[in-house]
Amino acid sequence: MKKTLYYIGAMLLAVTSFSSCEEDLMDFEGEESLYFDARWYSSNVRDHSMWPHRLHTAIAFGNTNENDITVEIPIRTTGEVKDFDRKYQIEIVKDSTNAVDGREYSGLVMEGVIKAGALSDTLKLTAHRTNEIHHDTLRLQIRVLPNEHFTTNFTQYEENGPYSSFVNIGGSQAVKGFDVNNDARIHNIFFYDCMIEPKGWWAGLGGAFSEEKITKMMEVCGVAITEFETKENMPSIRFTAYCEKLGKYLIEQAKKGREYAVLEKDGTMMHVPYCSTGDPYYKWGAGKKPEDCPFYK
């Protein structure tokens, strides 16, 4: 089963649809210059061209149950629309790529078409969950190439739209660290399988986030990772019920004996606030190791 992540930017079909900031940013006096047009934007903003460009695409398998994800990356040209199709080419930058075609990804075509009457196209590929990305981050770097139809003179993004300061919408500092180039001719695609804290995790109710904790919560409560995508999907009252159910499970495991206690990666007892209040004898706080708990002494 595949899930499509719509990594789309401004894909407007006519030159008359450019916003004034787009004209200022990409005025090449009629030159047709190719560039990657992936952007950060919020779902409630209709004019995506007002948002800043995204310098990478991060494929985080840890936050999905899917094994295959369809990735879409917009590519655009400056200049005016034409009344004929124009082919373009991309290449893989081999010395900056360690993701393997046929393993981490498939379906990437090296040649595309800006169709007659259009200024944009969308590159597509399918990302795959692999053992190699479970504890490591791999990269695919792609680059647009000049040809008889297009130059590649647009080399640096210069954001001046009203949302230009929002460069990390919905991301973490680790993901922001993927922004390793500001070259409009190049786009980096990162594949990794570590989980980052989703927006629907209520830290005040569930305690500190960890991949082990949310995985155990999904297992115990029968809930999918997609339910944690937003706080609208996971309201606090529902999250509280899941925390209580998980807390009861953790206490029951602890009662079976020290060897059954559910631990975090660092060896501490997995904890939600219910573990501190749910049983008068078997209770512990965050960050406690089994040997620190009085009921094991």
URFEN-V923267 format. One record per backbone hydrogen bond with DSSP energy under -0.5 kcal/mol. CO is the residue of the C=O (numbers start at 1). NH is the residue of the N-H. E is the energy in kcal/mol with one decimal. If there is no record, write none. Layout:
# URFEN-V923267
CO	NH	E
CO	NH	E
This chain:
# URFEN-V923267
1	67	-0.6
1	68	-0.7
3	5	-0.6
3	70	-1.7
4	6	-0.6
5	7	-1.7
5	72	-0.8
6	8	-1.8
7	74	-0.6
9	11	-0.7
14	17	-1.7
15	18	-1.5
19	23	-1.9
20	24	-2.0
21	25	-2.1
22	26	-2.1
24	27	-0.6
26	28	-1.0
28	31	-1.8
31	33	-0.9
32	151	-2.9
33	78	-1.6
35	76	-2.9
37	10	-0.6
38	54	-2.9
42	45	-1.9
44	46	-0.6
46	48	-1.3
47	50	-1.6
48	51	-1.8
50	163	-1.0
52	40	-2.2
53	55	-0.5
55	188	-1.0
57	59	-0.5
57	190	-2.8
58	60	-0.8
59	61	-1.0
59	192	-2.2
60	63	-1.3
61	64	-1.7
67	129	-2.6
68	3	-1.4
69	71	-0.5
69	127	-3.3
70	5	-2.1
71	125	-1.7
73	123	-3.0
74	37	-2.2
75	121	-2.5
76	35	-2.2
82	117	-3.2
86	114	-3.2
88	112	-2.2
89	145	-2.3
91	93	-0.5
91	143	-2.4
92	94	-1.2
93	96	-1.5
94	97	-1.3
100	103	-2.0
100	104	-1.8
100	105	-1.2
104	128	-2.9
105	102	-3.8
106	126	-3.1
107	109	-0.5
110	90	-2.5
112	88	-2.2
113	115	-0.8
114	86	-2.4
115	118	-2.1
119	77	-2.2
121	75	-2.9
123	73	-2.6
125	71	-3.2
125	127	-0.5
126	106	-1.8
127	69	-2.3
130	133	-0.7
131	134	-1.2
133	193	-1.9
136	138	-0.5
138	191	-2.9
139	98	-2.1
139	99	-2.2
140	189	-2.7
141	93	-2.6
142	187	-2.3
143	91	-2.3
145	89	-0.6
150	147	-2.4
151	34	-2.3
153	155	-1.2
161	164	-1.6
163	166	-1.9
165	167	-1.7
168	171	-1.7
172	176	-2.5
173	177	-1.5
175	178	-2.3
176	179	-1.9
178	180	-2.2
182	157	-1.1
182	184	-0.6
183	186	-1.7
184	36	-2.6
185	144	-2.1
187	142	-2.5
188	57	-2.4
189	140	-2.7
190	59	-3.3
191	138	-2.3
192	61	-2.4
198	201	-1.6
200	202	-0.6
201	203	-1.1
202	205	-1.6
202	206	-2.9
203	207	-1.7
205	273	-0.6
210	214	-2.2
211	215	-2.0
212	216	-2.1
213	217	-2.5
214	218	-2.3
215	219	-2.0
216	220	-2.9
217	221	-2.6
218	222	-1.2
218	223	-1.1
224	227	-1.5
225	228	-1.9
226	229	-1.4
228	200	-2.8
229	199	-0.6
230	234	-1.8
235	238	-0.5
235	239	-2.4
236	240	-2.6
237	241	-1.4
238	242	-1.9
239	243	-2.4
240	244	-2.2
241	245	-2.1
242	246	-2.7
243	247	-2.8
244	248	-2.3
245	249	-1.8
246	250	-2.6
247	251	-2.2
248	252	-2.3
249	253	-2.3
250	254	-2.1
251	255	-2.1
252	256	-0.9
253	256	-0.7
253	257	-0.5
254	257	-1.1
257	260	-2.0
257	261	-0.7
258	261	-1.0
261	263	-0.5
262	270	-2.8
264	267	-1.9
267	290	-0.6
268	264	-3.1
272	275	-2.7
273	276	-1.7
273	277	-0.5
274	277	-0.9
274	278	-2.9
275	284	-1.2
281	283	-1.4
285	288	-1.3
288	269	-3.8
289	292	-2.1
289	293	-0.5
290	293	-1.5
293	296	-1.9
294	297	-1.5
